[in-house]
């Protein structure tokens, strides 16, 4: 301000003491303009008033009379000062407004800069400096597009043409910051015009949307992933508005044969008519209350077929509780329902099969815990359905003589335990049941071990077997009697010989006694012969009595060679009467077997008699029966009966063991069938081991060892 006052006083001195005239007005106007540039409004007005006062004072000092040219010069100076003052004040106002606007632009977080039509930056706000990294004095004067290396969505000339034509453009640009990183900006271009309306510059406002763009990309990826996930899940997905209009379906509907257009338009009726009313009632109730619902309905495919689906639906509500949308999934359960129906049918079949076969099933953990029983198990053990079975309760229903065995087996259950046993149950009414138990350990789907098995009520079978054994024993006895009956003549001859010897020796003894001097030595010899003959007859009768005896089989350890010797002692006379020889080939030191001696003798007698009949029928010169015994590699004692007959017809090696099959004119066809049953009851075998035109070899095999169960 002091500079302006000094200049004013200097101009006053020039005006007062020189003859410059009107030029002084220009100097006063310049002072006012300068003041307007460097001073505030009040100071400018003070300087202008000072200039006017000095002009008037200079005029009065120089010209006392107010006339002519001096007055005009003073008026011109005052006018110039007034005009300069007005212009200075207006300029200050404009500059103040511009500064305010610039400050506002700097306050904005947007990057704002102005460039001329050539692209040169003329203004650069703080937001631009913060976003791009260049200060205003570094950016102003440079080409904006080269500085920022802008990537345009359209050619830059095309965008500039749009701005010149319409006055504005909006779009997204990718630009480069000072550190080289790329930034996405939402850009708005506004055309600036001069006072004549001609295009002068372009104001560019850019907003950093990099994070928003990244978020949008993430959201888009998430939406795509969600859509892919929804399309991948094995279910139909749909969302709808409260009015029932569909607004979203997943890709699984295409597999049903429906397009989105059909579903969105509501033209696809997919619910079975019989299920439609129920599902609509559920939908209306759900929209009214907001509660979820679940239902099984049949949905139609485009080809007209229906499949059962499980529909689950939930509603989306706003903060007031108003239902805005409904989301539903429909999972195809057709196969599951069919599998469940098949499973129920299979379970029904299994339950009926168990009832008919009297077989129950069970499962339990080796370490203890819950025991699972089938319905038939409750019937076998006569336990009320629903009652929890326990190990102690099972033992309590076991027959007292078998409880120790069952208790031990239960206590020893492990991962590698296998059961195959028979034992008895004692019912509350005193009846006894026989059960067969088979079980083993299995691994379930979780890898845990479980002991599973079956219990078969074999009481009826056991009673039937006992009756069958009695019948077989009776039939075997009848067969023995029948066989011996066929040999009556030979047996009578065998008994008659010792009886005749007894009679002769008795007569001789009497004659020795009738002498005047009885010869006691001769009498003694004759009596001895009588005793020997009686013993021979007694042995024959004893063997016959044993074969004729009717009794239950008695299993005991036997020497097979001893059984053969006893049998041959009975059969030799019979064989001699048929002019047959017997050759023995018996192995020594054979181990004992378990069996009933009478039944085994019956089998051997039958085989010898069959061989004798075969030899008689063949009429050959070789008339021999061979008996062999040996120990085979399987731990069995084998006995072979070989004859020299004509053999067995091809194809009849097994048929001869069938009941009522016979090759003899007067045979019953029961002998070999009964013999095979006897051998099987002994745990052995009977078979044809050789047959040809020179004879037949029949073999029996008995396992070595004590009777089963010992």
C-alpha positions as CSV (number, residue, x, y, z in Angstrom):
1,X,0.0,0.0,0.0
2,X,2.9,2.4,0.8
3,X,4.2,1.7,-2.8
4,X,0.8,2.7,-4.2
5,X,0.8,5.9,-2.1
6,X,4.3,6.8,-3.2
7,X,3.4,6.4,-6.8
8,X,0.3,8.5,-6.3
9,X,2.3,11.4,-4.7
10,X,4.8,11.1,-7.6
11,X,2.1,11.4,-10.2
12,X,0.6,14.3,-8.2
13,X,4.0,16.1,-8.4
14,X,4.2,15.5,-12.1
15,X,0.7,16.6,-12.7
16,X,1.2,19.8,-10.6
17,X,4.6,20.9,-11.7
18,X,4.9,19.6,-15.3
19,X,3.0,20.0,-18.5
20,X,2.2,16.3,-19.4
21,X,-1.5,17.1,-19.5
22,X,-4.0,14.3,-20.1
23,X,-1.3,11.6,-19.8
24,X,-1.5,11.9,-16.1
25,X,-4.9,10.3,-16.1
26,X,-3.3,7.2,-17.5
27,X,-0.8,7.1,-14.7
28,X,-3.5,7.4,-12.1
29,X,-5.5,4.5,-13.8
30,X,-2.3,2.3,-13.8
31,X,-1.8,2.9,-10.0
32,X,-5.4,1.9,-9.3
33,X,-5.0,-1.3,-11.5
34,X,-1.8,-2.2,-9.7
35,X,-3.5,-1.7,-6.4
36,X,-6.3,-3.9,-7.6
37,X,-3.7,-6.7,-8.2
38,X,-1.9,-6.5,-4.9
39,X,-4.4,-5.0,-2.4
40,X,-7.7,-6.0,-0.9
41,X,-10.9,-4.2,-1.9
42,X,-10.9,-1.6,0.9
43,X,-7.3,-0.6,0.2
44,X,-8.0,-0.3,-3.6
45,X,-10.9,2.1,-2.8
46,X,-8.7,4.1,-0.5
47,X,-6.0,4.4,-3.2
48,X,-8.6,5.4,-5.8
49,X,-10.0,8.0,-3.4
50,X,-6.5,9.3,-2.8
51,X,-5.9,9.6,-6.5
52,X,-9.1,11.6,-7.0
53,X,-8.3,13.9,-4.1
54,X,-4.8,14.6,-5.4
55,X,-6.2,15.2,-8.9
56,X,-8.6,17.8,-7.6
57,X,-6.0,19.3,-5.3
58,X,-3.5,19.5,-8.2
59,X,-6.1,21.3,-10.3
60,X,-6.9,23.8,-7.5
61,X,-3.2,24.5,-7.0
62,X,-2.6,25.1,-10.6
63,X,-5.8,26.7,-11.7
64,X,-7.7,28.8,-9.4
65,X,-10.4,29.5,-12.0
66,X,-12.4,26.5,-13.0
67,X,-12.4,27.0,-16.8
68,X,-11.3,25.4,-20.0
69,X,-8.8,22.7,-20.7
70,X,-7.5,22.2,-17.1
71,X,-11.0,21.4,-16.0
72,X,-11.4,18.8,-18.8
73,X,-8.0,17.3,-17.9
74,X,-9.0,16.9,-14.3
75,X,-12.4,15.4,-15.3
76,X,-10.6,12.9,-17.6
77,X,-8.2,11.9,-14.8
78,X,-11.1,11.4,-12.4
79,X,-13.0,9.4,-15.0
80,X,-10.0,7.2,-15.7
81,X,-9.5,6.6,-12.0
82,X,-13.2,5.7,-11.6
83,X,-13.1,3.2,-14.5
84,X,-9.9,1.7,-13.4
85,X,-11.3,1.3,-9.9
86,X,-14.4,-0.5,-11.2
87,X,-12.4,-2.8,-13.4
88,X,-9.9,-3.6,-10.6
89,X,-12.7,-4.3,-8.2
90,X,-14.5,-6.5,-10.7
91,X,-11.3,-8.3,-11.5
92,X,-10.7,-8.9,-7.8
93,X,-14.2,-10.4,-7.5
94,X,-13.7,-12.6,-10.5
95,X,-10.3,-13.8,-9.2
96,X,-11.8,-14.4,-5.8
97,X,-14.6,-16.5,-7.3
98,X,-12.0,-18.4,-9.3
99,X,-9.9,-19.0,-6.2
100,X,-12.9,-20.2,-4.3
101,X,-13.8,-22.6,-7.1
102,X,-10.2,-23.8,-7.3
103,X,-10.2,-24.4,-3.5
104,X,-13.4,-26.3,-3.9
105,X,-11.9,-28.4,-6.7
106,X,-8.9,-29.0,-4.5
107,X,-11.1,-30.1,-1.7
108,X,-12.8,-32.6,-4.0
109,X,-11.5,-36.2,-3.9
110,X,-12.0,-36.5,-7.6
111,X,-9.1,-35.9,-10.0
112,X,-10.0,-32.8,-12.0
113,X,-8.0,-31.1,-14.6
114,X,-8.5,-28.9,-17.6
115,X,-6.8,-29.3,-21.0
116,X,-7.1,-27.3,-24.1
117,X,-8.4,-28.8,-27.3
118,X,-4.8,-30.0,-28.1
119,X,-4.8,-32.0,-24.9
120,X,-2.4,-29.7,-23.0
121,X,-3.1,-29.5,-19.3
122,X,-4.0,-26.0,-18.1
123,X,-5.3,-26.8,-14.6
124,X,-4.5,-29.7,-12.2
125,X,-6.2,-30.0,-8.8
126,X,-5.0,-31.6,-5.6
127,X,-7.2,-34.7,-6.3
128,X,-5.4,-35.3,-9.5
129,X,-2.1,-34.9,-7.8
130,X,-3.1,-37.3,-5.1
131,X,-4.4,-39.9,-7.6
132,X,-1.7,-39.8,-10.2
133,X,1.3,-38.7,-8.2
134,X,2.3,-35.5,-10.2
135,X,2.0,-32.1,-8.6
136,X,0.2,-29.3,-10.4
137,X,3.4,-27.5,-11.6
138,X,4.7,-30.9,-12.9
139,X,1.5,-31.7,-14.8
140,X,0.4,-28.3,-16.2
141,X,1.7,-27.8,-19.7
142,X,2.0,-31.5,-20.6
143,X,-0.2,-33.6,-22.8
144,X,-2.6,-35.4,-20.5
145,X,-2.9,-38.6,-22.7
146,X,0.8,-39.0,-23.0
147,X,1.4,-38.3,-19.3
148,X,-1.2,-40.7,-18.1
149,X,-0.8,-43.2,-21.0
150,X,-4.6,-43.4,-21.2
151,X,-6.3,-46.6,-22.6
152,X,-9.6,-45.6,-24.2
153,X,-12.6,-47.8,-24.8
154,X,-13.1,-46.0,-28.1
155,X,-10.6,-44.2,-30.4
156,X,-9.7,-40.9,-28.7
157,X,-10.7,-38.9,-31.8
158,X,-14.1,-40.4,-31.7
159,X,-14.6,-39.5,-28.0
160,X,-13.4,-36.0,-28.7
161,X,-15.8,-35.7,-31.5
162,X,-18.7,-36.7,-29.3
163,X,-17.7,-34.1,-26.7
164,X,-17.5,-31.4,-29.3
165,X,-20.9,-32.5,-30.7
166,X,-22.8,-33.0,-27.4
167,X,-20.8,-31.1,-24.9
168,X,-20.1,-34.1,-22.7
169,X,-19.0,-37.8,-22.5
170,X,-18.9,-40.4,-19.8
171,X,-17.0,-43.7,-19.7
172,X,-14.4,-45.7,-18.1
173,X,-10.6,-45.3,-18.7
174,X,-7.5,-47.1,-17.7
175,X,-4.6,-44.8,-16.9
176,X,-1.1,-45.0,-15.5
177,X,0.1,-43.4,-12.3
178,X,3.5,-42.0,-11.6
179,X,4.6,-45.3,-9.9
180,X,3.6,-47.3,-13.0
181,X,0.6,-48.9,-11.6
182,X,-2.7,-48.9,-13.6
183,X,-5.8,-47.3,-12.3
184,X,-9.4,-47.6,-13.5
185,X,-11.3,-44.3,-13.5
186,X,-14.9,-43.3,-14.2
187,X,-14.3,-40.3,-16.4
188,X,-16.6,-37.4,-17.2
189,X,-15.6,-34.9,-19.9
190,X,-17.3,-31.5,-20.1
191,X,-16.7,-29.0,-22.9
192,X,-15.8,-25.4,-21.8
193,X,-16.5,-22.5,-24.2
194,X,-15.2,-18.9,-24.3
195,X,-17.2,-15.8,-24.1
196,X,-18.0,-16.0,-27.8
197,X,-19.3,-19.6,-27.3
198,X,-16.5,-21.2,-29.2
199,X,-15.0,-24.5,-27.7
200,X,-12.0,-23.5,-25.6
201,X,-11.1,-26.4,-23.3
202,X,-12.3,-29.7,-21.9
203,X,-12.8,-30.3,-18.1
204,X,-12.1,-33.9,-17.2
205,X,-13.3,-35.3,-13.9
206,X,-12.0,-38.7,-13.0
207,X,-13.0,-40.9,-10.1
208,X,-10.9,-43.9,-9.0
209,X,-13.0,-47.0,-9.4
210,X,-10.2,-49.5,-9.2
211,X,-11.4,-51.1,-6.0
212,X,-15.0,-50.9,-7.1
213,X,-14.0,-52.5,-10.4
214,X,-12.1,-55.2,-8.6
215,X,-15.0,-55.7,-6.2
216,X,-17.3,-55.9,-9.2
217,X,-15.1,-58.5,-10.8
218,X,-14.9,-60.4,-7.6
219,X,-18.7,-60.2,-7.3
220,X,-19.1,-61.3,-10.9
221,X,-16.7,-64.2,-10.2
222,X,-18.6,-65.1,-7.1
223,X,-21.9,-64.9,-9.0
224,X,-20.5,-67.1,-11.7
225,X,-19.2,-69.5,-9.2
226,X,-22.5,-69.5,-7.3
227,X,-24.4,-70.0,-10.6
228,X,-22.0,-72.8,-11.5
229,X,-22.5,-74.3,-8.0
230,X,-26.2,-74.0,-8.2
231,X,-26.2,-75.5,-11.7
232,X,-24.0,-78.4,-10.4
233,X,-26.0,-79.5,-7.4
234,X,-28.2,-82.4,-8.2
235,X,-31.4,-80.5,-7.6
236,X,-33.8,-78.1,-9.4
237,X,-33.6,-74.6,-8.1
238,X,-36.1,-71.8,-8.6
239,X,-37.0,-68.5,-7.1
240,X,-40.2,-66.6,-7.5
241,X,-42.0,-63.4,-6.5
242,X,-45.0,-63.4,-4.1
243,X,-47.3,-63.5,-7.2
244,X,-45.8,-66.8,-8.2
245,X,-43.9,-65.4,-11.2
246,X,-40.5,-67.2,-11.7
247,X,-37.4,-65.0,-11.9
248,X,-34.6,-67.6,-11.6
249,X,-34.0,-71.2,-12.5
250,X,-30.8,-73.2,-12.5
251,X,-29.4,-75.2,-15.4
252,X,-30.8,-78.5,-14.1
253,X,-34.2,-77.5,-15.5
254,X,-32.7,-77.9,-19.0
255,X,-32.2,-81.6,-18.2
256,X,-36.0,-81.7,-17.6
257,X,-36.4,-80.4,-21.1
258,X,-37.7,-76.9,-20.2
259,X,-36.2,-73.6,-21.3
260,X,-35.9,-70.6,-19.1
261,X,-38.4,-68.8,-21.3
262,X,-41.1,-71.4,-20.7
263,X,-40.5,-71.3,-16.9
264,X,-40.3,-67.5,-16.7
265,X,-43.4,-67.2,-18.8
266,X,-45.3,-69.6,-16.5
267,X,-46.4,-71.7,-19.5
268,X,-44.7,-74.9,-18.2
269,X,-47.1,-76.9,-15.9
270,X,-44.6,-79.2,-14.2
271,X,-46.5,-80.4,-11.1
272,X,-48.7,-83.5,-11.3
273,X,-52.4,-82.6,-11.3
274,X,-53.0,-84.8,-8.2
275,X,-50.2,-83.0,-6.3
276,X,-50.9,-79.4,-7.6
277,X,-53.6,-78.4,-5.0
278,X,-51.5,-79.5,-2.1
279,X,-48.3,-77.7,-3.2
280,X,-50.3,-74.5,-4.0
281,X,-51.8,-74.5,-0.5
282,X,-48.3,-74.9,0.9
283,X,-47.0,-72.0,-1.2
284,X,-49.8,-69.7,-0.2
285,X,-49.4,-70.5,3.5
286,X,-45.7,-70.0,3.2
287,X,-46.1,-66.6,1.5
288,X,-48.6,-65.6,4.2
289,X,-46.6,-66.7,7.2
290,X,-43.1,-66.7,5.9
291,X,-42.6,-70.3,7.2
292,X,-40.6,-72.8,5.2
293,X,-42.2,-75.9,3.9
294,X,-41.3,-79.3,2.6
295,X,-43.3,-81.8,0.4
296,X,-42.9,-84.8,-1.9
297,X,-44.5,-84.1,-5.3
298,X,-44.3,-85.5,-8.8
299,X,-42.8,-83.2,-11.4
300,X,-43.2,-83.6,-15.1
301,X,-40.4,-83.7,-17.6
302,X,-40.8,-82.3,-21.1
303,X,-41.4,-85.8,-22.4
304,X,-44.4,-86.2,-20.2
305,X,-43.0,-88.6,-17.7
306,X,-43.3,-87.8,-14.0
307,X,-40.7,-88.4,-11.3
308,X,-41.0,-87.9,-7.5
309,X,-39.1,-84.9,-6.0
310,X,-38.6,-83.6,-2.5
311,X,-39.4,-79.9,-2.6
312,X,-37.9,-77.6,0.1
313,X,-38.8,-73.9,0.1
314,X,-37.8,-70.9,2.3
315,X,-38.9,-67.3,2.0
316,X,-36.9,-64.1,2.1
317,X,-38.4,-61.3,4.2
318,X,-37.5,-57.7,4.7
319,X,-37.0,-56.0,8.1
320,X,-40.7,-55.6,8.5
321,X,-41.4,-59.3,8.0
322,X,-42.9,-58.9,4.5
323,X,-42.2,-61.8,2.2
324,X,-40.2,-60.6,-0.8
325,X,-39.2,-63.8,-2.6
326,X,-39.4,-67.6,-2.3
327,X,-36.5,-69.9,-2.9
328,X,-37.1,-73.6,-3.5
329,X,-35.1,-76.7,-4.4
330,X,-36.5,-79.9,-5.8
331,X,-34.4,-83.1,-5.4
332,X,-35.2,-86.1,-7.5
333,X,-36.0,-88.9,-5.1
334,X,-37.6,-91.3,-7.6
335,X,-34.7,-93.8,-7.4
336,X,-34.6,-93.4,-3.6
337,X,-38.3,-94.1,-3.3
338,X,-38.0,-97.1,-5.5
339,X,-35.0,-98.4,-3.6
340,X,-36.9,-97.9,-0.3
341,X,-39.9,-99.7,-1.7
342,X,-37.6,-102.5,-2.9
343,X,-35.9,-102.5,0.5
344,X,-39.2,-102.7,2.3
345,X,-40.3,-105.5,0.0
346,X,-37.0,-107.3,0.5
347,X,-37.3,-106.9,4.2
348,X,-40.8,-108.3,4.1
349,X,-39.6,-111.2,2.0
350,X,-36.7,-111.7,4.4
351,X,-38.9,-111.6,7.4
352,X,-41.4,-114.1,5.8
353,X,-38.5,-116.3,4.7
354,X,-37.1,-116.2,8.3
355,X,-40.5,-117.1,9.6
356,X,-41.0,-119.9,7.2
357,X,-37.5,-121.3,7.7
358,X,-37.5,-120.5,11.4
359,X,-34.2,-118.6,11.0
360,X,-33.5,-115.4,13.0
361,X,-30.6,-113.0,12.5
362,X,-28.7,-111.0,15.0
363,X,-25.8,-108.5,15.3
364,X,-23.6,-107.3,18.2
365,X,-20.4,-105.6,18.8
366,X,-17.4,-107.7,19.9
367,X,-16.8,-105.4,22.9
368,X,-20.5,-105.5,24.1
369,X,-23.3,-103.1,23.8
370,X,-26.6,-103.2,22.0
371,X,-27.8,-106.5,20.4
372,X,-29.9,-106.3,17.3
373,X,-32.5,-109.0,16.7
374,X,-34.8,-109.8,13.9
375,X,-38.5,-110.6,14.6
376,X,-37.9,-114.3,14.2
377,X,-35.3,-114.2,17.0
378,X,-38.0,-113.1,19.3
379,X,-40.2,-116.0,18.3
380,X,-37.5,-118.5,18.6
381,X,-36.5,-117.4,22.1
382,X,-40.2,-116.6,23.0
383,X,-39.4,-113.1,24.0
384,X,-41.9,-110.3,23.8
385,X,-41.2,-108.0,20.8
386,X,-39.5,-104.8,21.8
387,X,-37.8,-106.2,24.9
388,X,-34.1,-105.4,24.9
389,X,-32.2,-108.7,24.6
390,X,-29.1,-109.1,26.7
391,X,-26.3,-111.6,27.0
392,X,-27.4,-112.7,30.4
393,X,-30.9,-113.2,29.2
394,X,-29.7,-115.3,26.3
395,X,-27.7,-117.5,28.7
396,X,-30.7,-117.8,30.9
397,X,-32.7,-119.3,28.0
398,X,-29.9,-121.8,27.2
399,X,-30.3,-125.4,28.4
400,X,-28.4,-125.9,31.7
401,X,-26.1,-128.5,30.1
402,X,-25.1,-126.1,27.3
403,X,-24.8,-122.9,29.3
404,X,-21.1,-123.2,29.9
405,X,-20.4,-123.6,26.2
406,X,-22.6,-120.7,25.2
407,X,-21.2,-118.4,28.0
408,X,-17.6,-119.2,26.9
409,X,-18.3,-118.5,23.2
410,X,-20.0,-115.2,24.0
411,X,-17.1,-114.1,26.2
412,X,-14.5,-115.1,23.5
413,X,-16.2,-113.1,20.7
414,X,-13.4,-111.3,18.7
415,X,-12.8,-109.9,15.3
416,X,-11.8,-113.4,13.9
417,X,-14.4,-115.5,15.7
418,X,-16.5,-117.9,13.7
419,X,-19.4,-119.9,15.1
420,X,-21.0,-123.1,13.7
421,X,-22.6,-124.8,16.7
422,X,-25.7,-126.5,17.8
423,X,-27.1,-126.3,21.3
424,X,-30.4,-126.4,23.2
425,X,-32.8,-123.8,24.6
426,X,-34.9,-124.4,27.7
427,X,-38.2,-122.7,27.4
428,X,-40.3,-121.5,30.4
429,X,-42.9,-124.2,29.8
430,X,-40.2,-126.9,30.0
431,X,-39.9,-127.6,26.3
432,X,-36.5,-128.0,24.8
433,X,-35.5,-126.5,21.4
434,X,-32.5,-127.3,19.3
435,X,-30.9,-124.4,17.5
436,X,-28.0,-124.1,15.1
437,X,-26.0,-120.9,15.3
438,X,-23.6,-119.7,12.6
439,X,-21.9,-116.3,12.9
440,X,-18.8,-114.4,12.0
441,X,-17.3,-110.9,12.3
442,X,-17.8,-108.4,9.4
443,X,-16.7,-104.8,8.9
444,X,-19.4,-102.1,8.5
445,X,-19.1,-99.0,6.3
446,X,-17.3,-97.1,9.0
447,X,-14.7,-99.8,9.4
448,X,-16.0,-101.0,12.7
449,X,-16.2,-104.7,13.4
450,X,-19.6,-106.3,14.1
451,X,-20.5,-109.9,14.9
452,X,-23.4,-111.0,12.8
453,X,-25.1,-114.4,12.5
454,X,-28.2,-116.5,12.1
455,X,-30.0,-118.8,14.5
456,X,-32.0,-121.6,13.0
457,X,-34.6,-123.5,15.0
458,X,-33.8,-127.1,14.1
459,X,-36.0,-128.7,16.7
460,X,-38.3,-130.2,14.1
461,X,-35.3,-131.3,12.0
462,X,-33.6,-132.9,15.0
463,X,-36.8,-134.8,15.9
464,X,-37.2,-135.8,12.3
465,X,-33.6,-137.0,12.1
466,X,-34.1,-139.0,15.3
467,X,-37.2,-140.6,13.8
468,X,-35.3,-141.2,10.6
469,X,-32.4,-142.8,12.4
470,X,-34.8,-145.1,14.2
471,X,-36.5,-146.0,10.9
472,X,-33.2,-146.5,9.3
473,X,-32.1,-148.7,12.1
474,X,-35.3,-150.7,11.8
475,X,-34.9,-150.9,8.1
476,X,-31.3,-152.0,8.5
477,X,-32.4,-154.7,10.9
478,X,-35.0,-155.9,8.5
479,X,-32.4,-155.9,5.7
480,X,-30.0,-157.9,7.9
481,X,-32.7,-160.4,8.7
482,X,-33.7,-160.6,5.0
483,X,-30.0,-161.1,4.0
484,X,-29.5,-163.8,6.6
485,X,-32.8,-165.4,5.6
486,X,-31.5,-165.8,2.1
487,X,-28.5,-167.6,3.7
488,X,-30.6,-169.8,5.9
489,X,-29.6,-173.1,4.2
490,X,-25.9,-172.3,4.4
491,X,-26.2,-171.1,8.0
492,X,-28.2,-174.3,8.9
493,X,-25.4,-176.4,7.3
494,X,-22.8,-174.4,9.3
495,X,-24.7,-175.1,12.6
496,X,-25.6,-178.7,11.6
497,X,-21.9,-179.7,11.3
498,X,-21.0,-179.1,15.0
499,X,-24.4,-180.6,16.1
500,X,-23.7,-183.8,14.1
501,X,-20.2,-184.0,15.6
502,X,-21.7,-183.5,19.1
503,X,-24.2,-186.4,18.4
504,X,-21.5,-188.7,17.1
505,X,-19.2,-188.0,20.0
506,X,-22.0,-188.5,22.5
507,X,-22.8,-191.9,21.1
508,X,-19.1,-192.9,21.1
509,X,-18.9,-191.8,24.7
510,X,-21.9,-193.8,25.7
511,X,-20.3,-196.9,24.1
512,X,-17.1,-196.4,26.0
513,X,-19.1,-196.1,29.2
514,X,-21.1,-199.3,28.5
515,X,-18.0,-201.5,28.6
516,X,-17.4,-203.7,31.5
517,X,-14.5,-201.4,32.3
518,X,-15.4,-198.0,31.0
519,X,-12.5,-196.3,29.2
520,X,-12.6,-192.9,30.9
521,X,-9.9,-191.5,28.8
522,X,-11.8,-192.1,25.6
523,X,-15.0,-190.8,27.3
524,X,-13.1,-187.7,28.4
525,X,-11.8,-187.2,24.8
526,X,-15.3,-187.6,23.4
527,X,-16.7,-185.2,25.9
528,X,-14.0,-182.7,24.9
529,X,-15.0,-183.0,21.3
530,X,-18.6,-182.5,22.3
531,X,-17.6,-179.3,24.1
532,X,-15.7,-178.0,21.1
533,X,-18.6,-178.7,18.8
534,X,-20.9,-176.9,21.2
535,X,-18.6,-173.9,21.2
536,X,-18.5,-173.9,17.4
537,X,-22.3,-173.9,17.2
538,X,-22.5,-171.3,20.0
539,X,-20.2,-169.0,18.1
540,X,-22.2,-169.3,14.9
541,X,-25.4,-168.7,16.8
542,X,-23.9,-165.7,18.8
543,X,-22.8,-164.1,15.5
544,X,-26.3,-164.6,14.1
545,X,-27.9,-163.2,17.2
546,X,-25.7,-160.1,17.0
547,X,-26.8,-159.5,13.4
548,X,-30.4,-160.3,14.2
549,X,-30.4,-158.1,17.3
550,X,-32.5,-154.9,17.1
551,X,-30.9,-152.1,19.0
552,X,-29.8,-148.4,18.5
553,X,-26.4,-147.9,17.0
554,X,-23.6,-147.8,19.6
555,X,-20.6,-145.8,18.4
556,X,-17.3,-147.0,19.9
557,X,-13.6,-147.3,18.8
558,X,-13.1,-150.3,16.5
559,X,-10.3,-152.3,14.9
560,X,-11.4,-152.6,11.3
561,X,-9.4,-155.7,10.7
562,X,-11.1,-157.3,13.7
563,X,-14.6,-156.5,12.2
564,X,-13.5,-158.1,9.0
565,X,-12.3,-161.2,10.7
566,X,-15.6,-161.6,12.6
567,X,-17.5,-161.1,9.4
568,X,-15.4,-163.6,7.5
569,X,-15.9,-166.1,10.3
570,X,-19.6,-165.9,9.7
571,X,-19.4,-165.8,5.9
572,X,-16.7,-168.4,5.1
573,X,-19.0,-171.5,5.3
574,X,-21.5,-169.7,3.1
575,X,-18.8,-168.8,0.6
576,X,-17.5,-172.4,0.6
577,X,-21.0,-173.7,0.0
578,X,-21.0,-171.5,-3.2
579,X,-17.6,-172.8,-4.1
580,X,-16.0,-169.4,-3.6
581,X,-12.5,-168.7,-2.1
582,X,-11.7,-165.7,0.0
583,X,-8.3,-163.9,-0.2
584,X,-7.4,-161.3,2.5
585,X,-4.9,-158.4,2.0
586,X,-5.2,-156.6,5.3
587,X,-2.8,-153.8,6.3
588,X,-1.2,-154.2,9.8
589,X,-1.3,-151.6,12.6
590,X,-4.3,-149.7,11.3
591,X,-5.5,-146.9,13.6
592,X,-8.9,-147.3,15.2
593,X,-12.1,-145.8,13.8
594,X,-15.4,-144.9,15.4
595,X,-18.4,-147.0,14.5
596,X,-21.1,-149.5,15.4
597,X,-19.7,-153.0,14.8
598,X,-23.1,-154.6,13.9
599,X,-23.9,-152.0,11.3
600,X,-20.4,-152.2,9.8
601,X,-20.6,-156.0,9.7
602,X,-24.0,-155.6,7.9
603,X,-22.3,-153.4,5.3
604,X,-19.5,-155.8,4.7
605,X,-21.9,-158.8,4.6
606,X,-24.0,-157.0,2.1
607,X,-21.0,-156.3,-0.1
608,X,-19.7,-159.9,0.1
609,X,-23.2,-161.3,-0.7
610,X,-23.5,-158.9,-3.7
611,X,-20.1,-160.1,-4.9
612,X,-21.1,-163.7,-4.4
613,X,-24.3,-163.2,-6.4
614,X,-22.3,-161.4,-9.2
615,X,-19.9,-164.3,-9.4
616,X,-22.7,-166.9,-9.5
617,X,-24.4,-164.9,-12.3
618,X,-21.2,-164.5,-14.3
619,X,-20.5,-168.3,-14.4
620,X,-16.7,-167.8,-14.9
621,X,-13.9,-170.0,-13.8
622,X,-12.4,-167.6,-11.4
623,X,-14.5,-167.6,-8.3
624,X,-12.8,-165.4,-5.7
625,X,-13.7,-162.6,-3.3
626,X,-10.8,-160.4,-2.1
627,X,-10.9,-158.3,1.0
628,X,-8.3,-155.5,1.5
629,X,-7.7,-152.8,4.1
630,X,-5.4,-149.9,4.1
631,X,-4.8,-146.3,5.4
632,X,-5.0,-143.7,2.7
633,X,-3.4,-140.2,2.6
634,X,-6.5,-138.4,3.7
635,X,-6.5,-140.0,7.1
636,X,-9.2,-142.6,6.4
637,X,-9.2,-146.4,6.7
638,X,-10.4,-147.9,3.4
639,X,-11.9,-151.4,3.0
640,X,-12.2,-152.8,-0.5
641,X,-14.4,-155.8,-1.5
642,X,-13.4,-157.1,-4.9
643,X,-15.3,-159.8,-6.8
644,X,-14.7,-161.7,-10.1
645,X,-18.1,-161.2,-11.5
646,X,-19.2,-159.5,-14.7
647,X,-19.1,-155.9,-13.4
648,X,-21.6,-153.1,-13.3
649,X,-23.2,-151.8,-16.5
650,X,-21.8,-148.4,-17.6
651,X,-23.8,-145.4,-16.2
652,X,-25.2,-147.4,-13.2
653,X,-22.2,-146.8,-10.8
654,X,-24.4,-144.3,-8.9
655,X,-27.8,-145.6,-9.6
656,X,-27.1,-148.9,-7.7
657,X,-27.2,-146.8,-4.5
658,X,-30.7,-145.4,-5.2
659,X,-33.5,-146.9,-3.2
660,X,-35.5,-149.7,-5.0
661,X,-33.0,-149.9,-7.9
662,X,-31.8,-153.5,-8.3
663,X,-30.2,-155.7,-10.9
664,X,-31.3,-158.9,-9.2
665,X,-34.5,-160.6,-10.4
666,X,-35.8,-161.0,-6.8
667,X,-34.0,-158.1,-5.2
668,X,-35.7,-155.2,-3.3
669,X,-33.1,-152.6,-4.2
670,X,-32.6,-151.5,-0.6
671,X,-29.3,-153.1,0.4
672,X,-26.8,-150.7,-1.1
673,X,-29.0,-147.6,-0.3
674,X,-29.1,-148.6,3.3
675,X,-25.4,-149.4,3.4
676,X,-24.5,-145.9,2.0
677,X,-26.8,-144.3,4.6
678,X,-25.0,-146.3,7.4
679,X,-21.6,-145.1,6.1
680,X,-22.7,-141.5,5.9
681,X,-24.0,-141.7,9.4
682,X,-20.6,-142.9,10.4
683,X,-19.0,-139.9,8.6
684,X,-17.7,-142.2,5.9
685,X,-18.2,-143.0,2.3
686,X,-19.3,-146.0,0.1
687,X,-18.6,-146.0,-3.6
688,X,-17.8,-148.0,-6.7
689,X,-14.0,-147.7,-7.0
690,X,-13.6,-150.0,-10.0
691,X,-15.8,-151.9,-12.4
692,X,-15.2,-153.9,-15.6
693,X,-15.8,-157.2,-17.3
694,X,-13.4,-158.9,-14.8
695,X,-15.3,-157.8,-11.7
696,X,-16.3,-155.0,-9.4
697,X,-14.5,-153.3,-6.5
698,X,-16.6,-151.7,-3.8
699,X,-14.9,-149.4,-1.3
700,X,-15.8,-148.0,2.1
701,X,-13.9,-145.3,3.9
702,X,-14.1,-144.4,7.6
703,X,-12.4,-141.4,9.3
704,X,-9.7,-142.1,11.8
705,X,-10.4,-141.0,15.3
706,X,-12.9,-141.1,18.2
707,X,-16.7,-140.7,17.7
708,X,-17.9,-137.2,16.6
709,X,-18.5,-135.0,19.6
710,X,-15.9,-136.6,21.9
